[in-house]
Amino acid sequence: MKVTIHKLFEYLLETTTAAPEAVLGLSLARPPLLGEFLADLDPGLPLDWNGVSFRGLPALRAHVIARAGLTGVCDAEDVLITAGTAEANYLVMRQLLRPGDEVVTESPGWPQVGVMCRAMGIGLHEVARDENRDWALDLDALEAAVGPRTRLIFLTNPNNPTGALLTGAELLRVCAIADRVGAYLLVDEVYAGLEWGAPRAPSIAGLYHRGITTGSVSKALGLQGLRTGWLICRDRDLVMDAVILRENSSEIMNIMGEVIAEVAMREHRYVAGIERARADGAANLAVLQAFIAGQPRLSWVPPAAGLIGLARVEGIEGEALARRLLEPPYRTFLLPGSAYGCPSHIRLGVGGGAEVRLGEGLARLGALLAVE
């Protein structure tokens, strides 16, 4: 069956040319400039593939293991470098799932899994997160949804888009649930490292022998344009299956993406990048918190981690509000919650730097809420 568009991408396609003057809800850290990496780049680098491994630069794969806290548990052969987290997720689902299989996931969550399941004839069971309990995932409901045909459990941690965070103990329970039926457990960890009041949760690839960690440099490091991500799994057959499928799609990584990502993932560079993202995010989160507290028509559960959260809007659907906000005189972009199956919500975020003009965008949103 043909892959169909999901609401998030559809809305982005429709609004790309709107040229907003402010952005609410930017989902990634302030992007670094190319000049910040030039001193570490070799001008004599051939613009061919890396010439070393189809799995990605060995040094980059080693950094991925170290940054995920998996040193001594996984090694570079457990890692495949991919064109972002989306390709990593795609490769796993496309190679692992067959018609008649079932997938259990969360709602709200990353919409890619639903798109793929519908295209492949896979049964999809969504377990609702509870907004009244800080978007908690009901693990009893998750366990009840998992059955003998469950091939994969797909989660995001921190959750995309609510910022809710599963603890290590909760992840261990999910591992036990998956293991009971021999299912794989994929956890998209693209926002890992940006926790606001709790430690980073352990990476699932180190907790479960069928655990699959996916991630990238896109969100926490602001390097979305590099299209450089990864999957980590101790099941070497699954990793090789992903290598084989990737040979028939993107084939290899782009060398500049790999090289710049390798520099960014070096320990001192990574720590500095995360600290900058956390400082920017914390400052913007405080501004956003104060704004929502003063808006009687808005309420939200602040994200425990990551750069985005869902705010509930009273009296108007989120998409109608988002489209009106994009028009003159407001010219401000935000993503409606309908992109995640939550029509009464809007997505607000704390990513980016001064360029997003967060304060001005919030003032415009407040002005619109006062008259709509």
C-alpha positions in Angstrom: 0.0 0.0 0.0 1.2 3.5 -0.8 2.7 5.5 2.1 0.2 8.3 2.9 1.0 11.7 4.4 0.6 12.4 8.1 -0.9 15.5 9.5 2.3 17.0 10.8 4.0 16.9 7.5 0.9 18.0 5.6 0.6 21.1 7.8 4.3 21.9 7.3 4.0 21.5 3.5 1.0 23.8 3.4 2.6 26.5 5.5 6.2 26.5 4.4 5.9 29.5 2.1 4.1 31.6 4.7 7.2 33.5 5.8 6.3 34.0 9.5 7.9 36.8 11.4 8.0 34.8 14.7 8.0 31.0 15.5 6.4 29.4 18.5 7.3 25.8 19.2 10.7 25.4 17.5 11.6 21.8 18.2 15.4 21.9 18.0 18.2 23.7 19.7 19.8 26.9 18.3 21.6 25.6 15.2 25.4 26.1 15.2 27.1 27.8 12.2 29.3 26.0 9.8 32.2 28.3 10.7 32.2 26.8 14.2 33.5 23.6 12.7 35.9 24.8 10.0 39.0 24.5 12.1 38.3 20.8 12.6 37.6 20.0 8.9 40.2 18.8 6.5 40.0 20.8 3.2 41.7 17.8 1.5 38.8 15.5 2.4 37.6 13.6 -0.7 33.8 14.1 -1.2 33.2 10.4 -1.7 31.9 8.0 0.9 34.0 7.5 4.0 35.9 4.6 2.4 36.0 2.7 5.7 32.6 1.2 6.6 29.1 1.1 5.2 27.9 1.3 8.8 29.4 4.8 9.2 32.6 6.4 10.4 34.1 4.2 13.2 34.9 7.3 15.3 31.4 8.6 15.0 29.9 5.3 16.0 32.2 5.2 19.0 31.0 8.6 20.1 27.4 7.5 19.7 28.0 4.6 22.1 29.8 6.8 24.6 27.2 9.6 24.5 24.4 7.0 25.0 26.1 5.6 28.1 26.7 2.3 26.5 30.4 1.9 26.7 31.3 -1.6 27.6 27.7 -2.8 26.8 27.6 -2.1 23.1 30.3 -1.6 20.5 30.7 0.1 17.2 29.4 -3.0 15.3 26.1 -2.5 17.1 25.7 1.0 15.5 24.5 2.0 12.0 24.7 5.7 11.1 21.6 6.8 9.2 20.0 9.8 7.5 18.5 11.1 10.8 16.3 9.3 13.3 13.5 9.0 10.8 15.6 6.8 8.5 16.7 4.7 11.5 13.1 4.1 12.5 12.1 3.4 8.9 14.9 0.8 8.4 13.9 -1.1 11.5 10.2 -1.1 10.8 10.5 -2.0 7.1 12.9 -4.9 7.8 11.3 -6.2 11.0 7.6 -6.1 10.3 5.4 -8.3 8.0 1.6 -8.1 7.2 -0.3 -9.6 10.1 2.3 -8.5 12.7 1.2 -5.9 15.3 2.8 -2.9 16.8 2.0 -1.2 20.1 2.8 2.4 20.5 1.9 5.5 22.5 -0.5 8.4 21.8 0.4 11.2 21.5 3.6 10.1 19.9 5.8 10.3 16.8 3.4 9.8 13.9 5.9 8.0 11.7 5.0 4.6 13.2 1.3 5.0 12.3 2.1 5.9 8.7 4.4 2.9 8.3 2.0 0.5 9.9 -0.9 1.6 7.6 1.3 1.3 4.5 2.5 -2.2 5.4 -0.7 -3.8 6.7 0.5 -3.9 10.3 -2.0 -3.9 13.1 -1.5 -0.8 15.3 -2.5 -0.5 19.0 -2.2 2.9 20.6 -2.0 3.3 24.3 -3.1 6.8 25.4 -0.9 8.9 27.6 -2.9 10.6 30.4 -2.8 14.4 30.3 -4.3 14.5 33.8 -1.3 12.6 35.1 1.4 14.7 33.5 1.1 12.7 30.2 2.0 9.5 32.0 2.0 6.2 30.0 -0.2 3.6 31.6 2.0 0.5 31.7 -0.8 -1.7 32.7 -2.7 -0.7 29.5 0.5 -1.2 27.5 0.9 -4.7 28.9 -2.8 -5.4 28.1 -2.2 -4.3 24.5 0.8 -6.5 23.9 -0.2 -10.0 22.6 1.3 -13.0 20.8 1.3 -11.1 17.4 3.1 -8.1 18.8 6.4 -7.8 16.9 7.4 -4.3 18.0 6.8 -1.8 20.8 7.6 1.7 19.6 8.0 4.6 22.1 9.7 7.9 22.4 11.7 8.9 25.5 11.6 11.8 26.2 8.1 11.7 24.7 7.7 13.5 21.4 5.6 15.8 21.7 4.7 16.1 25.4 8.2 15.9 27.0 7.1 13.3 29.5 9.9 11.0 30.7 9.9 7.3 31.4 12.2 6.4 34.3 14.7 3.5 34.2 12.4 1.4 36.4 9.5 2.0 34.0 11.7 1.1 31.0 12.7 -2.2 32.7 9.0 -3.0 33.1 8.5 -2.3 29.4 11.4 -4.6 28.6 9.8 -7.4 30.6 6.5 -6.8 28.8 8.3 -7.0 25.4 10.3 -10.1 26.4 7.2 -12.0 27.4 6.2 -12.2 23.8 9.6 -12.0 22.2 8.9 -8.5 20.8 11.5 -5.9 19.9 11.4 -2.5 21.7 12.4 0.6 19.8 12.8 3.8 21.8 13.4 7.0 19.8 15.7 9.0 22.1 16.1 12.1 19.9 15.6 14.5 22.8 17.8 12.5 25.3 20.2 14.8 27.2 17.7 17.7 27.6 16.1 16.6 30.9 14.9 19.5 33.1 14.6 17.9 36.5 15.6 14.3 36.3 18.7 12.3 35.1 18.8 11.0 31.6 17.0 7.7 31.3 19.2 4.7 30.4 19.4 3.8 26.7 17.1 0.9 25.8 19.8 -0.8 23.8 21.7 -1.5 27.0 18.6 -2.7 29.0 17.2 -5.3 26.6 18.7 -7.7 24.1 16.0 -6.8 21.6 16.1 -3.1 22.5 16.7 -0.6 19.7 17.9 2.9 20.4 17.5 5.5 17.7 18.6 9.1 17.8 20.4 11.9 16.0 22.3 15.2 16.2 19.2 17.1 15.0 17.3 18.2 18.1 19.6 18.5 21.2 22.6 19.8 19.1 20.5 21.7 16.6 22.2 20.0 13.6 19.1 19.0 11.8 20.4 19.9 8.3 23.2 17.3 8.6 20.6 14.5 8.4 22.8 12.3 10.6 21.3 9.8 13.1 21.8 6.3 14.2 20.3 3.1 15.4 21.9 0.9 18.2 21.0 -2.7 18.7 22.9 -5.7 20.1 21.0 -7.9 17.6 23.7 -7.9 14.8 21.3 -9.6 12.4 18.8 -6.7 12.7 21.6 -4.1 12.2 22.8 -6.0 9.1 19.2 -6.1 7.8 19.1 -2.3 8.2 22.5 -2.0 6.3 21.0 -4.1 3.4 17.8 -2.0 3.2 19.8 1.3 3.4 21.9 0.0 0.4 18.7 0.2 -1.6 17.6 3.6 -0.5 20.1 6.2 0.6 22.9 3.6 0.2 25.6 5.5 2.2 25.9 8.5 4.4 26.9 11.9 3.1 30.5 12.4 4.1 30.1 16.0 5.3 27.2 15.0 7.6 29.3 12.2 9.1 32.4 14.3 9.5 30.7 17.3 11.1 28.6 15.1 13.3 31.8 13.3 14.5 33.3 16.6 15.5 30.0 17.7 17.3 29.9 14.3 19.2 33.4 14.6 20.6 33.0 14.8 24.3 34.1 18.4 24.9 32.0 19.6 21.9 29.0 17.5 22.9 29.1 18.8 26.5 29.3 22.4 25.3 26.5 21.9 22.8 24.2 20.3 25.3 25.0 23.0 27.9 24.1 25.7 25.3 20.9 24.0 24.4 19.9 23.6 28.1 20.7 27.2 28.9 18.7 28.5 25.9 15.9 26.1 26.6 15.6 26.9 30.3 15.5 30.6 29.6 12.8 30.2 27.0 10.9 27.7 29.2 10.7 30.3 31.9 9.3 32.8 29.5 6.8 30.3 28.2 5.7 29.3 31.7 5.0 32.9 32.7 3.0 33.5 29.5 0.8 30.4 29.9 0.2 31.3 33.6 -1.2 34.6 32.5 -3.5 33.2 29.8 -6.9 31.9 31.1 -7.5 30.0 27.8 -4.2 28.1 27.9 -3.0 25.3 30.2 -0.3 22.8 29.9 1.9 20.2 31.5 5.4 21.6 31.2 7.8 19.2 29.5 10.0 17.1 31.8 12.5 16.9 29.1 13.0 18.0 25.5 12.1 21.3 23.8 8.4 20.9 23.1 5.1 20.4 24.9 1.4 20.4 24.2 -0.8 23.2 25.5 -4.6 22.9 25.7 -6.6 25.7 24.2 -10.1 26.6 25.4 -12.8 27.8 23.0 -11.1 27.2 19.6 -9.5 24.2 18.0 -5.8 24.2 17.8 -5.6 24.1 14.0 -8.0 27.0 13.5 -5.9 29.0 16.0 -2.6 28.1 14.3 -3.9 29.0 10.8 -5.3 32.3 12.0 -2.1 33.1 13.8 -0.1 32.6 10.6 -2.2 35.3 8.8 -1.7 39.1 9.0 -1.3 40.9 11.3 0.1 38.1 13.5 2.4 36.2 11.1 3.5 33.7 13.7 4.0 30.0 13.2 3.0 27.2 15.6 2.1 23.6 15.0 -1.4 22.5 15.9 -1.9 19.5 18.2 -3.9 17.8 15.4 -0.5 16.9 14.0 -0.4 14.4 16.9 -4.1 13.5 17.2 -4.8 16.2 19.8 -7.1 18.7 18.1 -7.7 20.7 21.3 -4.0 21.5 21.7 -1.2 23.5 20.2 2.5 22.6 20.2 4.7 25.1 22.0 8.4 24.9 22.2 11.5 26.5 23.7 14.1 25.7 21.0 16.1 28.1 18.9 17.8 31.4 19.7 16.9 35.0 19.3 16.0 34.4 15.6 12.6 32.8 16.5 11.5 36.0 18.3 9.8 34.0 21.0 8.6 36.9 23.1 7.1 38.7 20.2 5.4 35.6 19.0 3.9 35.0 22.4 2.6 38.6 22.5 0.9 38.0 19.1 -0.6 34.8 20.3 -1.9 36.6 23.4 -3.4 39.3 21.3 -5.2 36.8 19.1 -6.5 34.8 22.0 -8.0 38.0 23.4 -10.1 38.6 20.3 -10.9 35.1 19.0 
